Amino acid sequence: MVFDWFGTSRGRARPGKAEKEALGAKQKERCSYCGKRGLAYLEVDHKNPVAKGGSDGLANKQLLCGPCNKRKGAMTDGEFRRRYKLPGVRSAGGPPTRTIPQSYFEEISKSVGKRKATARKKAADDWWW
């Protein structure tokens, strides 16, 4: 069972060792986004978050490193791949064979943040005419 901050059950079980190993074998023990290796370092994540209607089935799960998992948050797999200009799942054929440095993702995050801030400022300026 998974518990929320108050200790009450949310009705979902934590991924087991066998499930993580099955995903590891499928993904060659690599992060789906950056290609970082090491099963112990990887976390189980939902491609389509449960909060957005995703299932707890193995087909909806993937392994991500900690930084990629935090960066993804509640985005779907497709949203993350579009934002960070990664190839789609079908065209990628699996995780990257070479590790993509985290600095690549950080630079894109900064530019996206700047664009959003500019858009917010423009919207606020337009509101006041």
Backbone bond lengths (Angstrom), bond angles and torsions (degrees), N, CA, C in turn:
res aa  C-N    CA-C-N  psi(-1)  N-CA   C-N-CA  omega(-1)  CA-C   N-CA-C  phi
1 M - - - 1.451 - - 1.515 109.98 -
2 V 1.308 116.04 148.42 1.455 122.85 175.26 1.513 107.07 -105.84
3 F 1.319 116.95 136.80 1.449 121.47 -177.29 1.519 110.17 -114.40
4 D 1.338 116.66 145.45 1.451 119.69 176.81 1.526 109.35 -87.47
5 W 1.310 117.47 -171.21 1.471 121.98 -176.14 1.528 112.84 -59.16
6 F 1.313 117.00 -26.53 1.454 120.77 -175.74 1.523 112.88 -94.78
7 G 1.326 116.90 3.70 1.457 120.51 177.67 1.515 114.29 84.81
8 T 1.331 117.31 7.70 1.461 119.33 179.52 1.524 109.04 -92.65
9 S 1.301 116.21 148.18 1.463 122.21 -176.53 1.520 110.97 -75.27
10 R 1.335 116.55 140.23 1.458 121.52 174.90 1.525 110.64 -99.66
11 G 1.330 117.46 0.45 1.458 120.89 174.64 1.513 115.42 84.53
12 R 1.325 119.58 4.95 1.459 121.49 179.09 1.514 109.15 -114.75
13 A 1.314 115.25 139.52 1.461 120.62 179.36 1.521 109.41 -87.46
14 R 1.320 116.94 148.12 1.457 121.61 175.70 1.520 108.60 -70.78
15 P 1.334 117.21 149.29 1.467 119.01 179.81 1.517 110.80 -63.86
16 G 1.311 116.24 135.21 1.451 121.49 -179.48 1.514 112.48 -85.28
17 K 1.316 115.41 171.86 1.457 121.65 -179.32 1.530 111.11 -62.22
18 A 1.328 116.96 -41.23 1.471 121.22 -179.42 1.525 110.77 -63.35
19 E 1.336 116.91 -40.40 1.465 120.97 179.20 1.534 110.47 -65.19
20 K 1.317 116.65 -43.10 1.466 120.94 179.05 1.531 110.83 -64.67
21 E 1.319 116.58 -40.14 1.472 119.96 178.72 1.525 111.32 -67.03
22 A 1.337 117.42 -37.08 1.470 120.81 177.70 1.530 110.43 -64.57
23 L 1.326 116.38 -42.79 1.455 120.19 176.96 1.529 110.41 -66.16
24 G 1.325 116.85 -37.97 1.461 121.71 178.63 1.517 111.76 -62.04
25 A 1.322 116.90 -41.65 1.459 120.75 178.28 1.532 110.56 -65.68
26 K 1.331 116.61 -39.68 1.457 121.95 -179.69 1.535 111.15 -67.04
27 Q 1.326 117.08 -36.95 1.470 122.19 -176.14 1.524 113.35 -101.36
28 K 1.303 117.82 9.96 1.466 122.57 -179.48 1.527 111.88 57.64
29 E 1.339 115.14 34.43 1.465 123.57 179.18 1.525 112.26 53.95
30 R 1.323 116.62 42.61 1.465 122.63 179.40 1.525 110.09 -126.25
31 C 1.333 115.77 148.78 1.463 121.74 172.93 1.527 107.97 -64.04
32 S 1.309 117.23 136.61 1.465 121.79 -178.21 1.525 113.20 -63.35
33 Y 1.322 118.05 -25.59 1.454 121.07 -175.25 1.524 114.04 -102.53
34 C 1.332 117.81 -48.32 1.469 119.17 -175.17 1.524 113.33 -104.34
35 G 1.321 118.72 -13.67 1.455 121.93 177.53 1.518 114.98 84.12
36 K 1.336 117.73 7.24 1.469 120.54 178.70 1.515 109.35 -58.53
37 R 1.336 116.70 136.56 1.469 122.25 -176.71 1.520 111.59 -97.44
38 G 1.322 115.01 156.42 1.459 121.82 173.33 1.507 112.60 117.71
39 L 1.305 116.85 106.85 1.462 122.21 -177.25 1.526 111.97 -59.36
40 A 1.330 117.39 -37.10 1.462 120.52 -179.11 1.529 111.43 -66.15
41 Y 1.329 116.86 -26.62 1.450 122.72 -176.75 1.534 112.30 -84.71
42 L 1.325 117.56 -16.91 1.463 122.39 -172.56 1.525 112.87 -93.03
43 E 1.333 115.15 151.59 1.462 122.65 -179.77 1.533 109.19 -120.08
44 V 1.318 116.59 148.30 1.465 121.32 177.65 1.529 108.60 -81.22
45 D 1.335 116.21 131.46 1.458 122.32 -177.66 1.527 108.79 -134.28
46 H 1.333 116.29 153.48 1.465 121.77 175.52 1.520 109.02 -88.36
47 K 1.328 117.45 130.36 1.470 121.02 176.00 1.523 109.56 -63.83
48 N 1.313 115.86 -47.87 1.461 122.46 173.66 1.526 105.96 -110.09
49 P 1.352 118.79 108.67 1.464 120.99 -174.22 1.526 113.40 -54.43
50 V 1.308 115.84 146.19 1.461 122.06 178.20 1.526 109.43 -58.47
51 A 1.337 117.02 -35.50 1.464 121.43 179.12 1.530 111.91 -62.95
52 K 1.324 117.25 -22.17 1.467 121.43 178.87 1.528 111.20 -106.32
53 G 1.320 117.10 19.86 1.460 120.98 175.30 1.512 115.31 95.50
54 G 1.327 118.39 7.70 1.464 121.56 179.25 1.518 111.60 -72.95
55 S 1.321 115.67 158.52 1.460 120.39 -178.83 1.523 110.64 -96.87
56 D 1.329 115.55 172.54 1.460 121.94 175.73 1.523 111.30 -95.67
57 G 1.328 117.33 10.85 1.459 121.34 -179.93 1.518 112.45 -71.11
58 L 1.312 115.45 156.94 1.462 121.93 -178.18 1.530 111.85 -60.85
59 A 1.317 118.05 -31.27 1.465 121.35 -179.98 1.528 112.10 -67.16
60 N 1.324 117.48 -21.31 1.467 122.08 -179.55 1.530 111.63 -98.14
61 K 1.317 117.82 11.35 1.464 119.95 -177.68 1.518 110.93 -118.04
62 Q 1.322 114.62 154.60 1.456 122.27 178.26 1.519 108.45 -149.46
63 L 1.324 116.77 166.33 1.454 121.92 176.72 1.521 108.81 -103.00
64 L 1.337 116.01 131.08 1.455 122.43 177.02 1.515 109.32 -131.09
65 C 1.334 116.00 150.51 1.466 119.28 173.34 1.533 107.06 -73.40
66 G 1.306 117.56 164.04 1.465 122.15 -178.42 1.521 113.79 -54.69
67 P 1.363 118.68 -51.36 1.461 118.88 -179.47 1.532 113.60 -60.87
68 C 1.327 118.00 -40.94 1.469 120.41 178.98 1.530 110.77 -67.72
69 N 1.323 117.61 -38.67 1.458 121.51 179.71 1.530 110.47 -63.71
70 K 1.329 117.40 -43.82 1.466 120.47 178.67 1.515 110.94 -66.69
71 R 1.314 116.64 -40.67 1.461 121.62 -179.85 1.531 110.45 -64.59
72 K 1.326 117.58 -37.60 1.464 121.85 -178.72 1.520 110.83 -67.95
73 G 1.326 117.38 -42.32 1.460 120.82 179.19 1.515 112.30 56.29
74 A 1.327 117.01 -126.23 1.464 122.07 -177.63 1.523 112.29 -97.01
75 M 1.354 117.46 12.66 1.469 119.66 176.66 1.522 109.64 -72.71
76 T 1.308 115.74 155.10 1.462 119.43 171.98 1.522 107.81 -79.74
77 D 1.315 116.56 168.44 1.455 122.00 178.59 1.527 110.29 -58.78
78 G 1.317 116.65 -44.70 1.459 121.48 -179.91 1.523 112.84 -63.40
79 E 1.329 117.07 -42.25 1.466 120.92 178.58 1.527 110.61 -61.46
80 F 1.330 116.37 -43.32 1.461 120.85 179.97 1.527 110.11 -63.62
81 R 1.327 116.51 -46.42 1.461 120.32 -178.24 1.532 112.00 -63.51
82 R 1.333 117.56 -37.54 1.460 120.49 177.47 1.532 110.94 -67.96
83 R 1.328 117.01 -44.62 1.469 120.65 -178.30 1.520 111.40 -61.01
84 Y 1.327 116.89 -41.94 1.468 120.53 -175.23 1.526 113.07 -100.75
85 K 1.335 115.63 15.34 1.468 122.09 173.83 1.528 112.65 53.90
86 L 1.322 115.74 44.61 1.460 122.03 176.50 1.525 108.72 -97.64
87 P 1.322 117.88 149.66 1.469 119.17 179.00 1.528 110.98 -64.96
88 G 1.320 115.91 153.41 1.454 121.17 177.63 1.521 111.07 -63.86
89 V 1.307 116.73 162.54 1.462 122.03 -176.76 1.516 111.43 -57.97
90 R 1.304 117.19 -45.56 1.471 120.22 -177.25 1.522 111.82 -67.10
91 S 1.329 117.14 -42.98 1.470 118.99 -178.29 1.527 111.87 -76.47
92 A 1.331 117.54 -25.41 1.461 120.33 -179.37 1.525 111.35 -73.17
93 G 1.308 117.46 -35.21 1.457 120.74 -179.81 1.519 113.35 71.87
94 G 1.311 117.45 22.40 1.465 122.16 -179.99 1.517 110.94 123.09
95 P 1.316 116.62 -173.97 1.468 120.94 -179.72 1.527 111.60 -63.73
96 P 1.337 117.43 157.21 1.467 119.68 177.59 1.521 111.29 -59.67
97 T 1.326 116.83 142.16 1.468 120.46 179.34 1.520 111.12 -79.09
98 R 1.324 116.55 -25.67 1.466 121.23 174.91 1.516 108.91 -111.81
99 T 1.314 116.18 141.49 1.462 120.88 -178.69 1.524 110.59 -67.64
100 I 1.330 115.89 131.16 1.458 122.29 174.68 1.531 105.95 -92.04
101 P 1.336 118.77 123.61 1.468 119.85 -177.37 1.531 111.75 -64.26
102 Q 1.329 116.19 147.49 1.464 121.09 179.74 1.527 111.46 -62.22
103 S 1.333 117.18 -24.36 1.464 120.38 178.97 1.538 111.03 -61.45
104 Y 1.334 117.41 -30.75 1.463 121.52 176.27 1.527 110.05 -59.37
105 F 1.330 116.31 -48.08 1.461 121.52 -179.17 1.531 110.86 -68.25
106 E 1.336 116.94 -37.75 1.469 120.78 -179.52 1.523 111.49 -64.52
107 E 1.338 117.45 -41.28 1.469 120.99 179.11 1.527 110.75 -62.20
108 I 1.318 117.20 -43.57 1.467 120.05 179.21 1.522 110.01 -66.67
109 S 1.332 117.99 -39.95 1.467 121.15 177.87 1.523 110.59 -59.15
110 K 1.334 117.02 -41.59 1.467 120.63 179.39 1.521 110.80 -64.05
111 S 1.331 117.47 -44.88 1.466 119.79 -177.93 1.530 110.91 -67.56
112 V 1.331 117.53 -36.78 1.467 120.78 177.17 1.524 109.42 -65.50
113 G 1.330 116.82 -42.23 1.467 121.02 178.42 1.517 112.04 -61.56
114 K 1.337 117.51 -40.92 1.468 121.65 178.87 1.524 110.55 -64.93
115 R 1.346 116.74 -42.77 1.465 119.63 179.62 1.523 110.97 -63.44
116 K 1.339 117.10 -41.30 1.463 120.26 -179.75 1.526 110.49 -66.04
117 A 1.339 117.44 -40.75 1.461 121.32 179.41 1.526 110.61 -63.59
118 T 1.339 116.76 -41.18 1.461 121.02 178.15 1.525 110.33 -64.03
119 A 1.321 117.03 -42.22 1.471 121.16 179.54 1.529 110.64 -64.66
120 R 1.341 117.10 -40.42 1.472 120.31 178.43 1.527 110.48 -64.12
121 K 1.337 116.55 -43.15 1.463 120.67 179.96 1.514 110.16 -63.58
122 K 1.320 117.46 -43.24 1.458 121.30 179.37 1.529 110.59 -63.20
123 A 1.329 116.77 -42.20 1.470 120.71 179.28 1.529 110.23 -63.35
124 A 1.331 116.84 -40.03 1.464 120.56 179.18 1.524 110.57 -67.23
125 D 1.336 117.57 -40.02 1.464 121.34 178.53 1.519 110.97 -66.51
126 D 1.323 117.29 -39.37 1.460 121.29 179.01 1.525 111.94 -66.89
127 W 1.321 115.64 -31.22 1.458 119.71 -178.54 1.527 110.11 -65.52
128 W 1.335 117.15 -37.01 1.475 121.16 -179.10 1.517 112.59 -87.27
129 W 1.284 119.47 -8.94 1.458 126.62 -177.14 1.462 108.03 62.39
